[in-house]
Amino acid sequence: MQHGCIRANLTVYLTCRFVPEKFEEIFKKHAHTRPDALTGKELNELLQANREPNDLKGRVGGFTEWKVLYSLCKDKEGFLHKETVRAVYDGSLFVKLEQERKQAKESAKKK
């Protein structure tokens, strides 16, 4: 993530460094339904609020990144949880997803 910093990362990475305050700000400003998660509508609001008018590449990149994340990681009720988003920034998302899939597979075998 360090070498690919773009504006669409919503300044959570300032000069390619993670800023916890900016991360928390995402949820304080846009998580209206639950303080620890975003709905699809809230995610759209977040993307709209953080668009840079003259940065089409950043807008498309940011939109794509967030929408893919939402699509892959939302729960059954349609919430994208704060800890899941944090896992993107700390690099543990795919490890977390693999663990969840293994647990689901093991649970299915027990039934």
FIDREN-561155 format. One record per atom (N, C-alpha, C, O): residue in one letter; y, z, x negated. Coordinates in pm, whole numbers, padded with zeros to 5 digits, always signed. Each point is the difference from the previous one (the first is absolute). Example, Ala and Ser with C-alpha at 12.3 -4.5 7.8 and 13.67 -1.06 7.14 Angstrom:
// residues 2
A-00569+00780-01319
A+00119+00000+00089
A+00120+00000-00090
A-00002+00066-00104
S+00107-00138+00139
S+00119+00006-00082
S+00109+00073+00077
S+00111+00017-00051
END
This chain:
// residues 111
M-00119+00000-00082
M+00119+00000+00082
M+00125+00000-00087
M+00104-00052+00042
Q-00111+00108-00161
Q+00119+00011-00084
Q+00062-00135-00032
Q+00122-00014+00005
H-00205-00083-00037
H+00056-00128-00044
H+00037-00090+00116
H+00066-00102-00019
G-00107+00138+00141
G+00028-00083+00115
G+00097+00063+00098
G-00008-00026+00120
C+00099+00107-00168
C+00094+00068+00091
C+00091-00102+00066
C+00061-00083-00066
I-00053+00093+00198
I+00091-00086+00075
I+00082+00088+00094
I-00039+00113+00029
R+00148-00164+00017
R+00088+00076+00089
R-00071+00043+00127
R+00033+00104+00057
A-00128-00181-00013
A-00068+00031+00125
A-00083+00127-00009
A-00050+00047+00102
N+00036+00010-00220
N-00068+00129-00011
N+00091+00113+00043
N-00032+00117-00021
L+00144-00151+00082
L+00087+00094+00069
L+00055+00109-00090
L+00020+00113+00044
T+00003-00146-00165
T+00056+00090-00101
T-00083+00125-00024
T+00051+00096-00059
V-00176-00093+00104
V-00088+00111-00035
V-00022-00003-00151
V-00019+00103-00064
Y+00023-00223+00010
Y-00005-00017-00144
Y+00140-00042-00044
Y+00039-00115+00021
L+00035+00204-00080
L+00129-00034-00059
L-00025-00025-00147
L-00060+00083-00068
T+00104-00196+00021
T-00029-00044-00137
T-00148+00019-00030
T-00039+00043-00109
C-00044-00078+00208
C-00146+00004-00013
C-00056+00138-00027
C-00104+00013-00065
R+00170+00091+00113
R-00050+00137-00006
R-00006+00056+00142
R+00095-00015+00077
F-00205+00079-00044
F-00017+00059+00133
F+00101+00112+00021
F+00014+00089-00085
V+00055-00093+00198
V+00099+00103+00034
V-00048+00068+00128
V+00014-00056+00109
P-00069+00178-00120
P-00055+00068+00117
P+00099+00017+00115
P-00039-00008+00117
E+00165+00031-00148
E+00100+00017+00105
E+00016-00126+00084
E+00013+00007+00122
K-00015-00122-00187
K+00011-00127+00072
K-00123-00024+00086
K+00009-00054+00110
F-00125+00093-00162
F-00124-00013+00076
F+00009+00085+00127
F-00030-00049+00109
E+00070+00173-00122
E+00011+00089+00116
E+00103-00052+00099
E-00016+00017+00121
E+00120-00080-00172
E+00106-00055+00085
E-00054-00106+00097
E+00047-00011+00113
I-00146-00066-00157
I-00061-00101+00086
I-00048+00065+00129
I+00028-00049+00110
F-00098+00160-00123
F-00057+00065+00117
F+00103+00080+00079
F-00009+00008+00123
K+00105+00049-00191
K+00106+00072+00071
K+00082-00094+00088
K+00038+00036+00112
K-00012-00155-00161
K+00082-00096+00074
K-00077-00077+00106
K+00055-00032+00106
H-00182+00000-00132
H-00069-00097+00085
H-00122+00051+00075
H-00046-00066+00093
A-00007+00181-00129
A-00117+00054+00069
A+00046+00084+00119
A+00020+00121-00013
H-00004-00184+00129
H+00052+00067+00119
H-00112+00063+00084
H+00020+00105+00060
T-00134-00169-00055
T-00109+00048+00084
T-00070+00120-00063
T-00026+00100+00067
R-00003-00112-00195
R-00062+00109-00077
R+00070+00005-00135
R+00029-00105-00057
P-00001+00224+00005
P+00074+00009-00126
P-00080-00043-00123
P+00057-00023-00107
D-00188+00010+00121
D-00085-00032-00115
D-00063-00138+00009
D-00094-00030-00074
A+00145-00056+00163
A-00061-00132+00018
A+00099-00097+00064
A+00098+00041+00063
L-00126-00169-00079
L+00082-00105+00060
L-00084-00081+00098
L-00117-00029-00025
T+00177-00007+00137
T-00063-00093+00093
T+00038-00142-00044
T+00082-00018-00090
G-00142-00081+00152
G+00036-00138-00030
G+00147-00028+00030
G+00068-00069-00076
K-00020+00123+00186
K+00140-00018+00039
K+00093+00067-00102
K+00103-00057-00037
E-00139+00177-00007
E+00081+00071-00100
E-00001-00072-00133
E+00100-00001-00072
L-00213-00060+00038
L-00007-00079-00123
L+00093-00120+00008
L+00068-00033-00096
N-00066-00032+00212
N+00092-00113+00018
N+00145+00045-00015
N+00081-00069-00060
E-00050+00186+00116
E+00135+00056-00013
E+00034+00025-00148
E+00110-00032-00045
L-00204+00087-00027
L+00017+00026-00144
L+00029-00129-00076
L+00093-00006-00081
L-00171-00096+00109
L+00020-00128-00069
L+00135-00062+00037
L+00069-00054-00086
Q-00032+00063+00211
Q+00128-00055+00045
Q+00117+00073-00066
Q+00096-00063-00043
A-00106+00194+00035
A+00109+00081-00056
A+00018-00020-00149
A+00108+00024-00053
N-00212-00068-00016
N+00005-00012-00145
N+00005-00143-00051
N-00026-00025-00117
R+00058-00068+00205
R+00009-00140-00042
R+00124-00023-00085
R+00108+00050+00030
E-00126-00124-00135
E+00113-00044-00083
E+00035-00142+00045
E-00086-00088-00008
P+00209+00064+00053
P+00035-00129+00058
P-00026-00121-00090
P-00041-00105+00050
N+00065+00116-00176
N-00013-00115-00090
N-00126+00004-00085
N-00005-00065-00104
D-00095+00139+00147
D-00123+00013-00079
D-00120-00040+00086
D-00077+00085+00043
L+00063-00215-00021
L-00108-00049+00085
L-00136+00033-00060
L-00091+00040+00072
K+00075-00056-00202
K-00129+00032-00065
K-00034+00148+00019
K-00115+00033+00030
G+00211+00053-00048
G-00023+00143+00018
G-00035+00035+00143
G-00087+00084+00025
R+00154-00148+00070
R-00029+00025+00141
R-00140-00045+00037
R-00073+00073+00067
V+00036-00192-00110
V-00134-00052+00030
V-00105+00085-00071
V-00103+00034+00059
G+00128-00001-00184
G-00094+00083-00076
G-00017+00137+00062
G-00112+00048+00017
G+00222+00016+00017
G-00004+00132+00062
G-00069-00003+00135
G-00083+00087+00030
F+00117-00186+00051
F-00063-00015+00131
F-00151-00015-00015
F-00078+00066+00069
T+00038-00152-00160
T-00143-00025-00021
T-00071+00125-00050
T-00106+00035+00052
E+00163+00032-00151
E-00063+00120-00054
E-00019+00107+00107
E-00109+00055+00014
W+00215-00027+00061
W-00006+00106+00100
W-00091-00037+00117
W-00072+00086+00051
K+00075-00210-00008
K-00083-00042+00113
K-00148-00001-00037
K-00085+00038+00081
V+00053-00081-00202
V-00140+00004-00045
V-00045+00146-00011
V-00111+00033+00044
L+00194+00052-00101
L-00032+00142-00009
L-00025+00058+00139
L-00098+00071+00021
Y+00187-00100+00072
Y-00016+00051+00136
Y-00130-00052+00062
Y-00075+00077+00061
S+00049-00203-00077
S-00119-00061+00058
S-00128+00061-00058
S-00095+00026+00075
L+00091-00004-00204
L-00119+00055-00066
L-00018+00150+00021
L-00112+00049+00005
C+00221+00024+00007
C-00006+00146-00011
C+00041+00079+00122
C-00007+00123-00003
K+00048-00188+00109
K+00038+00079+00119
K-00125+00066+00058
K-00112-00049-00016
D+00133+00163+00082
D-00113+00068+00062
D-00027-00059+00139
D+00064-00097+00041
K-00157+00156+00031
K-00040-00053+00131
K+00112+00006+00103
K+00001-00078+00096
E+00094+00170-00116
E+00114+00009+00093
E+00118-00087-00044
E+00102-00002+00069
G-00115-00069-00180
G+00106-00089-00046
G+00102+00065-00091
G+00111-00051-00013
F-00146+00162-00050
F+00091+00070-00091
F-00033-00030-00145
F-00116+00002-00041
L+00220-00030-00037
L-00011-00014-00145
L+00049+00132-00059
L+00119+00030+00005
H-00211+00047-00062
H+00031+00136-00043
H+00073+00004-00135
H-00018-00085-00087
K+00100+00187+00075
K+00081+00020-00120
K-00087+00007-00126
K+00034-00061-00101
E-00145+00132+00107
E-00086+00014-00118
E-00063-00134-00039
E-00028-00023-00117
T+00005-00062+00214
T-00052-00134-00030
T+00105-00081-00073
T-00031-00069-00098
V+00155+00076+00144
V+00109-00073-00068
V+00020+00057-00140
V+00021-00075-00095
R-00026+00207+00083
R+00014+00062-00132
R-00110-00049-00095
R+00024-00018-00120
A-00144-00003+00173
A-00112-00049-00081
A+00028-00138-00058
A-00052-00035-00106
V+00133-00044+00175
V+00041-00131-00055
V+00081+00022-00127
V-00022-00066-00101
Y+00116+00159+00108
Y+00090+00023-00112
Y-00065+00072-00116
Y+00040-00021-00115
D-00139+00107+00141
D-00065+00069-00112
D-00124-00073-00050
D-00062+00043-00097
G+00026-00154+00163
G-00110-00083-00048
G-00138+00042+00049
G-00100-00052-00050
S+00093+00143+00144
S-00131+00048+00045
S-00046-00058+00134
S-00101+00044+00054
L+00174-00140+00000
L-00032-00052+00133
L-00141-00057+00009
L-00074+00034+00091
F+00037-00119-00184
F-00131-00066+00012
F-00115+00096-00025
F-00108-00017+00057
V+00129+00116-00140
V-00101+00105-00019
V-00018+00075+00132
V-00112+00027+00042
K+00223+00007+00021
K-00002+00071+00128
K-00070-00084+00108
K-00083+00052+00074
L+00115-00181-00066
L-00062-00086+00099
L-00150-00012-00023
L-00078+00001+00096
E+00037-00011-00220
E-00143-00009-00033
E-00072+00128+00041
E-00110-00006+00056
Q+00168+00120-00083
Q-00060+00128+00040
Q-00015+00009+00152
Q-00103+00043+00051
E+00206-00085+00021
E-00005+00003+00146
E-00108-00093+00054
E-00070+00034+00095
R+00056-00151-00156
R-00102-00095+00045
R-00141+00054-00029
R-00090-00016+00082
K+00071+00079-00197
K-00130+00059-00033
K-00036+00110+00099
K-00113+00008+00047
Q+00211+00076-00015
Q-00024+00108+00096
Q-00036-00056+00138
Q-00090+00051+00066
A+00160-00155-00024
A-00028-00061+00129
A-00140-00062+00000
A-00072+00010+00100
K+00034-00072-00209
K-00132-00061-00013
K-00110+00107+00007
K-00102-00019+00066
E+00124+00131-00136
E-00096+00109+00001
E-00011+00062+00139
E-00109+00036+00045
S+00221-00023+00022
S-00001+00055+00137
S-00076-00090+00094
S-00072+00047+00088
A+00087-00177-00105
A-00069-00097+00086
A-00151+00005-00024
A-00078-00017+00094
K+00037+00041-00217
K-00144+00009-00031
K-00063+00122+00065
K-00116-00003+00039
K+00192+00111-00029
K-00052+00125+00056
K-00020-00009+00152
K-00078+00077+00057
K+00146-00169+00007
K-00010-00013+00145
K-00121-00072+00038
K-00025-00021+00119
END
